[in-house]
Amino acid sequence: MSTSVSPQKRVLVTGASSGIGAATVRRLVADGLSVLAVARRADRLAELAADTGADIFVADITSQDDVDALVAFAETLGGVDAVVNNAGGAFGQEPIDQTDPENWRRMYEVNVLGTLRVTQAFLPMLRARGGGDILFVTSTASIMAYEGGAGYTGAKHAEKMIARTLRLELVGEPIRVLEVAPGMVHTAEFSLTRFAGDQDRADSVYDGMDPLVDEDVADAIAWSLSRPANVNIDTIVLRPTRQASNYKTAPKKS
């Protein structure tokens, strides 16, 4: 029995302008799927569309108006069969007594409320189509705490609870709720954004680690979506082999 996804399947990917999102768009298109790529940066999306042929839509998922417009646009394409909630990010890594509450607000807005808005908005479409998939790209930050990470781990724990609760609430309906939780992934922007543009500090995170790359996570996402309809991937946790936990690593010695 084939486990490949039908070429007619259309997948929505948020946070698609760079990193894991862009890699996921490229992988799914290469696998023969139709993809609707969503992000805030129009120029990056235009480049992605030119390279892959994906449909694109410029939207900020923290804006309900933008999410509503996204649903309307998706309907003009014939709808979507799967949603990949990938948009997110970390801002700052300071101890609790030094952290900026504004960074926590930003993390909650995009990782939690943005994901919630997209999920709520597309559930009626999936139900009307007779089923589909909702995949959440969380993080190993959703599993345990680490120093300096309270804001990000809190947001990712909340996002994980959306996925886990939704799975309970939808059981018996033909809608799968899947989760991919990556550990250390060396993307072009994640750590650079977290450390407010400090390139040296961002690069130092990955020293000696042989980290995952965008395509590793995109591969896990594509595999999860390609399982037969009776198979649900509750959670995939993937880390580089030199990372045993969020705080236990074994960097190569220089």
MOPEKA-V229252 format. One record per residue. RES is the residue in three letters. SS is DSSP state (2 for helix, 1 for strand, 0 for the rest). PHI is phi in degrees with one decimal (* if undefined). Layout:
((RES	SS	PHI) (RES	SS	PHI))
//
This chain:
((MET	0	*) (SER	0	-71.8) (THR	0	-112.0) (SER	0	-78.7) (VAL	0	-82.3) (SER	0	-59.7) (PRO	0	-59.4) (GLN	0	-76.4) (LYS	0	-69.9) (ARG	1	-112.0) (VAL	1	-117.1) (LEU	1	-90.5) (VAL	1	-124.2) (THR	0	-90.5) (GLY	0	61.4) (ALA	0	-91.2) (SER	0	-79.5) (SER	0	-163.0) (GLY	2	58.3) (ILE	2	-60.8) (GLY	2	-61.3) (ALA	2	-64.1) (ALA	2	-63.8) (THR	2	-67.2) (VAL	2	-58.0) (ARG	2	-61.3) (ARG	2	-67.3) (LEU	2	-66.8) (VAL	2	-62.9) (ALA	2	-61.7) (ASP	0	-80.9) (GLY	0	96.2) (LEU	0	-92.6) (SER	1	-85.7) (VAL	1	-132.4) (LEU	1	-109.9) (ALA	1	-95.7) (VAL	1	-128.0) (ALA	1	-168.2) (ARG	0	-85.2) (ARG	0	-94.4) (ALA	2	-63.0) (ASP	2	-65.7) (ARG	2	-65.9) (LEU	2	-64.3) (ALA	2	-61.7) (GLU	2	-63.7) (LEU	2	-64.4) (ALA	2	-63.6) (ALA	2	-64.0) (ASP	2	-78.4) (THR	2	-117.3) (GLY	0	83.0) (ALA	0	-66.7) (ASP	1	-74.4) (ILE	1	-133.4) (PHE	1	-150.6) (VAL	1	-85.8) (ALA	0	-157.4) (ASP	0	-104.7) (ILE	0	-70.9) (THR	0	-82.9) (SER	0	-105.8) (GLN	2	-63.8) (ASP	2	-60.9) (ASP	2	-64.8) (VAL	2	-65.9) (ASP	2	-62.6) (ALA	2	-65.2) (LEU	2	-63.1) (VAL	2	-60.5) (ALA	2	-61.8) (PHE	2	-66.7) (ALA	2	-59.2) (GLU	2	-64.1) (THR	2	-67.2) (LEU	0	-86.2) (GLY	0	105.1) (GLY	0	92.2) (VAL	0	-127.2) (ASP	0	-106.2) (ALA	1	-151.9) (VAL	1	-122.8) (VAL	1	-106.9) (ASN	1	-81.5) (ASN	0	-105.9) (ALA	0	-58.5) (GLY	0	179.2) (GLY	0	160.4) (ALA	0	-119.3) (PHE	0	-132.9) (GLY	0	85.9) (GLN	0	-149.5) (GLU	0	-105.5) (PRO	0	-59.5) (ILE	2	-56.5) (ASP	2	-74.4) (GLN	2	-119.4) (THR	0	-74.9) (ASP	0	-95.0) (PRO	2	-56.5) (GLU	2	-63.9) (ASN	2	-64.4) (TRP	2	-63.8) (ARG	2	-60.9) (ARG	2	-61.4) (MET	2	-64.6) (TYR	2	-68.5) (GLU	2	-59.9) (VAL	2	-85.8) (ASN	2	-72.5) (VAL	2	-106.2) (LEU	2	-68.7) (GLY	2	-62.9) (THR	2	-62.1) (LEU	2	-61.3) (ARG	2	-59.6) (VAL	2	-64.8) (THR	2	-62.3) (GLN	2	-59.7) (ALA	2	-67.0) (PHE	2	-98.2) (LEU	2	-58.5) (PRO	2	-60.5) (MET	2	-64.7) (LEU	2	-63.6) (ARG	2	-63.1) (ALA	2	-65.3) (ARG	0	-87.8) (GLY	0	88.2) (GLY	0	135.5) (GLY	1	161.0) (ASP	1	-126.2) (ILE	1	-125.8) (LEU	1	-112.7) (PHE	1	-107.4) (VAL	1	-94.6) (THR	0	-100.2) (SER	0	-177.9) (THR	2	-66.6) (ALA	2	-64.3) (SER	2	-82.5) (ILE	0	-105.8) (MET	0	-150.7) (ALA	0	-89.3) (TYR	0	-153.8) (GLU	0	-59.6) (GLY	0	82.4) (GLY	0	-110.8) (ALA	2	-59.5) (GLY	2	-64.6) (TYR	2	-71.5) (THR	2	-64.7) (GLY	2	-63.3) (ALA	2	-65.0) (LYS	2	-72.0) (HIS	2	-61.5) (ALA	2	-64.6) (GLU	2	-63.5) (LYS	2	-60.0) (MET	2	-68.1) (ILE	2	-60.3) (ALA	2	-62.9) (ARG	2	-67.9) (THR	2	-70.0) (LEU	2	-60.6) (ARG	2	-61.9) (LEU	2	-66.4) (GLU	2	-72.3) (LEU	2	-100.0) (VAL	0	-56.7) (GLY	0	98.2) (GLU	0	-91.3) (PRO	0	-82.3) (ILE	1	-124.2) (ARG	1	-87.2) (VAL	1	-118.5) (LEU	1	-119.1) (GLU	1	-141.3) (VAL	1	-120.6) (ALA	1	-118.4) (PRO	1	-80.0) (GLY	0	-90.1) (MET	0	-72.9) (VAL	1	-122.2) (HIS	0	-87.6) (THR	0	-104.0) (ALA	0	-69.3) (GLU	0	-127.4) (PHE	2	-57.4) (SER	2	-70.1) (LEU	2	-62.5) (THR	2	-67.9) (ARG	2	-59.6) (PHE	0	-102.5) (ALA	0	54.1) (GLY	0	86.6) (ASP	0	-78.4) (GLN	2	-63.7) (ASP	2	-62.2) (ARG	2	-66.8) (ALA	2	-62.6) (ASP	2	-66.0) (SER	2	-65.0) (VAL	0	-58.3) (TYR	0	-101.4) (ASP	0	-56.3) (GLY	0	72.0) (MET	0	-100.8) (ASP	0	45.4) (PRO	0	-69.7) (LEU	1	-63.0) (VAL	0	-123.1) (ASP	2	-49.8) (GLU	2	-64.9) (ASP	2	-63.7) (VAL	2	-72.7) (ALA	2	-58.5) (ASP	2	-62.5) (ALA	2	-66.1) (ILE	2	-64.9) (ALA	2	-61.2) (TRP	2	-63.3) (SER	2	-61.0) (LEU	2	-68.5) (SER	0	-87.7) (ARG	0	-69.3) (PRO	0	-56.3) (ALA	0	-60.5) (ASN	0	-88.6) (VAL	0	-113.2) (ASN	0	-107.9) (ILE	0	-97.9) (ASP	0	-58.2) (THR	0	-153.3) (ILE	1	-106.0) (VAL	1	-107.4) (LEU	1	-130.7) (ARG	0	-136.3) (PRO	0	-66.4) (THR	0	-65.9) (ARG	0	-89.3) (GLN	1	-121.6) (ALA	0	-88.7) (SER	0	-157.7) (ASN	0	-61.2) (TYR	0	-123.2) (LYS	0	-111.1) (THR	1	-131.6) (ALA	0	-134.5) (PRO	0	-61.2) (LYS	0	-63.2) (LYS	0	-81.0) (SER	0	-77.3))
//
